[in-house]
Amino acid sequence: MVKGTDEEFEELGMRLKKNNVAIDVINFANPDNVGRLQLLVNAANDGSEASPNCHFLDVPMGCSHITDVMITSPILQPEDNAMPGGGANVGGGAAGADDIFAGMRFDPDMDPELAMAIRLSMEEAKAAE
């Protein structure tokens, strides 16, 4: 669980916005975090409601297909908001090594930390089966 008050999260978001910092936040199966994290993202958002530059994604507890949830989120969508199926697949990476990213419009080389989080989540999901 994240620690801090609603006011602290909102203030942090406003400081991020003031310094032109865009954030994307993913909450993995912790409903207690949703309110504060949503406040943070809303306060940091410098875009319009139709085209925000900050995004929040809540992956609910018990979600067995985490990649499906993440792929359809604005966080992994290209800047031009093209839908999957249109344009080239960006998941070039190392051939064969990143089979879990096949079909995703996501290049694991561009965000290795997110790629590692997805890999770990996939491994945990397989272990739980």
ZIUR-V625153 format. One record per residue. RES is the residue in one letter. SS is DSSP state (@ for helix, = for strand, . for the rest). PHI is phi in radians with two decimals (NA if undefined). PSI is psi in radians with two decimals (* if undefined). Layout:
BEGIN
res	ss	phi	psi
RES	SS	PHI	PSI
RES	SS	PHI	PSI
END
This chain:
BEGIN
res	ss	phi	psi
M	.	NA	2.41
V	.	-1.31	2.56
K	.	-1.90	2.56
G	.	2.28	2.92
T	.	-1.61	2.87
D	@	-0.99	-0.72
E	@	-1.09	-0.69
E	@	-1.15	-0.70
F	@	-1.19	-0.70
E	@	-1.17	-0.71
E	@	-1.10	-0.75
L	@	-1.05	-0.76
G	@	-1.06	-0.71
M	@	-1.17	-0.64
R	@	-1.16	-0.68
L	@	-1.09	-0.77
K	@	-1.09	-0.77
K	@	-1.04	-0.59
N	.	-1.68	0.27
N	.	0.99	0.75
V	.	-1.86	2.11
A	.	-1.70	2.47
I	.	-2.27	2.63
D	=	-2.16	2.26
V	=	-2.14	2.31
I	=	-2.07	2.15
N	=	-1.79	2.04
F	=	-1.69	1.81
A	.	0.92	0.72
N	.	-2.34	1.56
P	@	-1.09	-0.38
D	@	-1.18	-0.37
N	@	-1.52	-0.32
V	@	-0.96	-0.90
G	@	-1.03	-0.86
R	@	-1.20	-0.74
L	@	-1.16	-0.64
Q	@	-1.14	-0.69
L	@	-1.05	-0.78
L	@	-1.03	-0.88
V	@	-1.15	-0.75
N	@	-1.08	-0.72
A	@	-1.22	-0.57
A	@	-1.40	-0.34
N	.	-1.14	2.18
D	.	-1.90	-0.10
G	.	-1.60	3.11
S	.	-1.36	2.96
E	.	-1.12	-0.58
A	.	-1.33	-0.43
S	.	-2.44	1.22
P	.	-1.24	2.65
N	.	-1.74	-0.11
C	.	-2.15	2.52
H	=	-2.35	2.64
F	=	-2.20	2.34
L	=	-2.26	2.18
D	=	-1.83	2.01
V	=	-1.63	1.92
P	.	-1.18	2.70
M	.	-1.06	2.43
G	.	1.49	0.05
C	.	-1.21	2.09
S	.	-1.65	-0.22
H	.	-2.15	1.18
I	@	-1.06	-0.61
T	@	-1.17	-0.60
D	@	-1.09	-0.72
V	@	-1.14	-0.77
M	@	-1.23	-0.69
I	@	-1.08	-0.68
T	.	-1.46	-0.07
S	.	-1.41	2.72
P	@	-1.12	-0.33
I	@	-1.10	-0.69
L	@	-1.72	0.06
Q	.	-1.41	2.58
P	.	-1.12	2.77
E	.	-0.94	-0.61
D	.	-1.45	0.09
N	.	1.05	0.48
A	.	-1.16	2.48
M	.	-1.48	2.68
P	.	-0.95	2.49
G	.	1.82	-0.45
G	.	-1.81	2.34
G	.	1.48	-3.11
A	.	-1.48	2.64
N	.	-1.34	2.23
V	.	-1.52	-0.16
G	.	-1.27	0.88
G	.	-1.10	-1.09
G	.	0.64	-2.81
A	.	-1.38	2.13
A	.	-1.06	2.30
G	.	1.48	-0.65
A	.	-1.26	-0.49
D	.	-2.03	0.83
D	@	-1.02	-0.48
I	@	-1.17	-0.31
F	@	-1.69	0.03
A	.	-1.06	2.28
G	.	1.51	-0.15
M	.	-1.50	2.58
R	.	-1.60	1.05
F	.	-2.58	2.26
D	.	-1.77	1.92
P	.	-1.09	-0.37
D	.	-1.28	-0.40
M	.	-1.42	-0.46
D	.	-2.48	1.36
P	@	-1.10	-0.51
E	@	-1.19	-0.75
L	@	-1.15	-0.70
A	@	-1.04	-0.75
M	@	-1.13	-0.71
A	@	-1.09	-0.71
I	@	-1.16	-0.77
R	@	-1.02	-0.82
L	@	-1.09	-0.73
S	@	-1.10	-0.70
M	@	-1.14	-0.71
E	@	-1.13	-0.72
E	@	-1.10	-0.72
A	@	-1.12	-0.71
K	@	-1.16	-0.70
A	@	-1.15	-0.57
A	@	-1.35	-0.29
E	.	-1.26	*
END
